[in-house]
């Protein structure tokens, strides 16, 4: 079976991260008084998986860390097992493991949707089945708060047990919803196995590249007329500590993760210094749908809802367990701006230098439309050739 490159699928964020420094070591550790655990982490060679295995290797409540990936990573103090998580042989490698944290997901925007879905869903299903067969008592999964959906009638903030109302549209969100279904079925199919699911807000940090982070690479912030955007972020360091809480069993069930509170659109514009471009809903959604049909943008029009309506989460279960985010929304947004500095995107499509010059040369609210029109013309021209 063909599969996407490991650098876009291992460990959520997809990029190598540097070893944790003194600043991360200062983060308070969760209070854990149970027996020392053996924890396996998939997708451990890069991204979020690498961050977590480095942290767990120093956790007092962890006796041993088993790092699983298709290549050996650089984390020290862990035991490596090199294999594809879709391989049923993973069950043999989980012998003696207490907890599995499954982070081997393909979240790459440029990945083939069918191959990505096959990897994400089959990989998760195989890991859950293998964990049950090996006698593992807890599996931790990580999806996204996007599974709640972004709707005008959403409560602000959403409780963990709010219904999942996202639209699938054969997108990455569809993969995450299927993973959520697997998580809910697992305890019934495999008695004795508990599943914890973490749902972070807009993830930001080294190596994270999503449609939502690219929203801030645009020359103007698109605002759909009549909508009420509410922005909540989650730093990768905060997600790492939340995953530690889940691995140790301090939080269980469905758990949301994010900065405290949220930012209104006006606050975002003030912090970023980027002015808005307000468009009627019909024009914005119609253009997004047309660009996606032409293969010019990585996300379908439905994903535009996440920049229109609130999907803020409370994080109440983590807070009740004593967890607190290190970063505020303002902190994370400032880091995101530094991270995307020099990049230019229109409707989630990152532009080359020539494209950027064309788009950014326009003034005011026409800037994104100029870029969009240029992309459409280019696609039509290629089709005629």
N, C-alpha and C positions, 0 to 999 in steps of 0.2 A: 504493500500500500504506500502510495506517495504521501509525503508529509512536508509541511513547511519548514524552513530553516529553524534550527533550535534557538537562534538569537531573537526570534520574535515570539516564541511560544513558551519559553521556560521561565517560570517564576513571575508571571503577571506583567512586569514592566518591560522585560525583554532586553535590558541592557546590563552590562557588567557594572557592579558598584564597588566602590573602594571599601576597605575594611573600616569597621566602626571606630571612630576616634574617641577621645576623652569626653567630648560633649555628649555622645550617645550613652557612654558608660555611666554618666551622671543621672540618667533617667531612673526614676524610682522603679524598683522591681515589685511585682505583685507579691502579696503575702500568700505563701503556699505551705501547708503543713502536712500534706499527704505523702505517700511513699514516692521515692524518686522514680521518674518515668523514662521509658524508652520512647523517643518520638522520631517518627520518620517524616521527612519533608520531600515532596516531589517538586520538580522544577527548581532544584536546589543550586544549580550552577550559575544562575544569574538572577537579576531583578529582585523581586520581593522574596523569592525562595532563598537566594543567597543572603539577603539581609536577615531573614529569620533564622537560618541555621547558625549564622555567626552569633546571633543573640542567644539562641537556645544552648549553644555550646558553653555559655558562661552562666546559665541559669541554675540556681541552687536546686530547683525541683526537678531537674532533668539529669538522669544518670548517663544516658547515651543518646547521641543524635545520629540517625541514619539518613544520609543525603542521597536522594535518587534523582538521576537525570540521564540524558542520552550521552552526556560527556562529563568528565570529571571536572569539577570546579576548583576554585582556589581556597575555599574555606578550610581552615585547619581545625583539628580537634574533633572531627566528625568521621564517620565511616561511610565510604562512598560505594554505591551500587549503580553501575552503569547499565541502563536498559530503558526501553520505551515503556511508558506507563500503560500502553494498550496491550502489552504482552501479558498473557495470563500468568506467566512465570513470576510476575511481581508478587504473587501470593507467597511463594517460597521465600522471597527476600524479606517478607514482613513477619516472619516467625519471631516471636518474642517481643514484638512491638506493642506498646500500649495505646499509642495515639498516632494517627496519620493526618498530616496537614497537606492537603492536595492543592498545589499551586501551579502545576504544569498545565497551563492554558495558553492557547494561541489567541492573543488579543490584537494581532497586527491588522491595521486598517487595509493594508495592501494584500492581505492573504486571500486566496480563492475562498469564497464563502462556503462552498460545499466541503472542501478539504478541511477548512477551519472547523466547521460544525462537526464533521466526522471525528476530528481529533478531540475536540472539547468534550463532546457527549460520550463517545466511546471510551475515552480516557477516564472520565469521571466514573462511568458505570463499571469499568474494569477495576479501578482502585477500590470502589465501595465493595464490590463482590469479593475481591482479593482480601480486603481487610477483614470482612466477615469470616471468610474461610480460614484466615490465619489466627482468628481469635482476638483481633484488635477490638477494644471496647469503645473507641471514639474516633470519628472522622471529622475533620474540620475542613470546610469548603469556603471559598471566597467568591462572591458574585459582585453585585453592585446595587446601590440604592436605586439605580435606574429601573430595577424590576418592579418597583411600585408604580411606575408610570408618572408622567408629568401631565397633570390635569388641572383645569381651573378650579375644580371643587375640592382639591386635596386639602386636608388639614395641614396647618403649619405650626409645629412640626408634625410629621407622621409618626405614629407609634409603631413599634416593631411588628405588632400583629395586624397592621393595616393590610387590606387585600392587595394582591399583586395585580395591577391593572395595566401593565405595559403592553404595547402592541408589538407583536413579534416581527412581522414583515421580513422574515428570513434574514434577520440581521444578527449582529453580535448579541443584542439584547435577547433575541430568540434563543440563542445558545444558553444564555444565563438562566432564562426561564425554564428551559429543559433541565438544567442542572438543579434548579430549585425543586422541580418535580421529582427528580431522582432522590434528592435529599429527604423529601417528605415521605416517599415510599419506602426508603431503606429500612427504618425501624420495624415496619410491618413485614417486609420480606425477610429481614435478617434480625430476628428477636435477639436482644442483648447488645445490639449495636446502636449507639446514639450518634446523631449527626448535628453538628453546630455549623451554622452558616453566617458568615460575616458579610455585611452589605455596606461598603464604604460610599461616601459622597464623591464628588468630583475629585478623582485622585490626581495628586500633583507631586512631582519629585523627579530626581534624575532618571532619565530613561522613559518617562511616561509621555506618550504621544497619542492623543485621542482627538476625536472630533471636538470635544468640549475644550481641551487645552488649545486646539488650533483656533477656536473661536476668538481667542485673544491675540492671534497673529493677524487678524484682519485690520485694514486701515480704518474701518469704522465698526462699531459694535452694532450688529443687526438687532433691532427691536421691532417686534411685530406689533402693529397698532392694536390697542385694546388688551394686550397681555400684561402679566405682572411677573417678571422674572425675579426669582429669589436664588441667590448664589450661595452655596455652601460647599466648602472644600474639605479634603482629607489629605494630610501630608503622609507620604510613604512611611516616615518614621513612626507616626502615630498608628498607622495600620499595623506596622510590625509589632508594636507593643500590645495592640489589641489581639493580634494573632497569638501572642504569648499567653495572654489571659485565657484564650479559648483552648490552646493546647494543654494548659494545666487544668482545665475544667472549672476555672473560676467563673466563667460565663458560659452559658449553654443555650441551645435553641437558636432562635433567629435574632441576630445581633446587628445593630446599625452602628456605624463609625463615622465620625466627622468632627469638624471644629464646632465649638459651642456657638449657637445662633446662626445667623445668616446675614447676607448683604443684599440690600435692595439695589435695583438697577442704577439709581442715581448715585449711590455710594460707590458702586463699581466704577462708574464713569469718573467720579471725582478722584479715586485712588489711581486709576490707570492713566488718566489724562486723555483717554480715547473718546471722541465724541460718538454719539449714536447716529445710526441711519434708520429711520422709522419707515416701515413699509406696510401696506395693507396685507392682511393675512393671505388673501387670495393670490397676490403677486408673489409674496415670499414663498409660500408653499408650492405654488405652481412652478416657479423658477427652480426651486430645490428638486422637485420631482423630475423636471425636464433634464436637469444636469445629471441626476443620478441615472436616468434612463440612458443617457448618452455615454455613461461610463466615466464622466468627468469628475464626479465627486464620490467619496468613499461611503457616504451614509445616505440612506433613503430620506425622503421628505419628513417622514414621521419622527425622525430623531431631532428635527427642529423644535419639537415641543419641549425638549429639555432646556432650551434657551428662552422659552415663552412662559411656562407655568411652573409653579413651585413643586419641588420634590425633596424638601428639607426633612431631615430625620432627627430624632431626639437623642439617640445614643443612651437612652435611659438605663438599659441593662448593664452596660459597661460602667456608667457613672455609679450605679448602685453597688457595683463590685469594687469601687474605689479607683477605677481608671480615670485619668484626666488627659485631655490632649495637651501636648506641649505647644502647639501652634494655634494661633487665631486665624480667622478667615483673612484678615488683613495681612498677616505674616505670609500666608500661603500664596495669596494673590500677588504680593510683591515678589516672591520667589518665582512664581510662574512667569511674570513679566520679564524677569532677568533671564529665565530659561529660554523663552521664545524670542528674545531680542535678536533682530537680524533676519528672522523668518517672516514670510509674508504668505497669507492664505486667504482665499475667497471661497466661501461655502464649504469649508473643510478641506479644500484642495490646496496643497502647498504649491506656491508658484516658483518658477525659475526666476533668475535675475531679469530676463527679458520680459516675462509676464508681469513681474512685480513692477517694473518700470512703467509698463503700459497702464496697469491698474492704478498705481499710486500717483500717476501724473494727473489724474482727474481731481476735481475739487468737490468738496462737500458731499452730499448724499449720493452723487452719481458714481462715486469711486468704485463701489462694489459692483454696480450694474455694468460699468464699463468692462471690468474684469470678467464678469459673467458672460457678457455678450461676446467678448473676444474668444472665450473658451468654446462657446456654442458655434461660432463661425468656423473655428479651427476644426472642430469635430465634423461639421458638415462638409468642409473642404476635403478632409481625409476620406470621407465616405464616397465622394464623387470620383476620387482618384482610382 
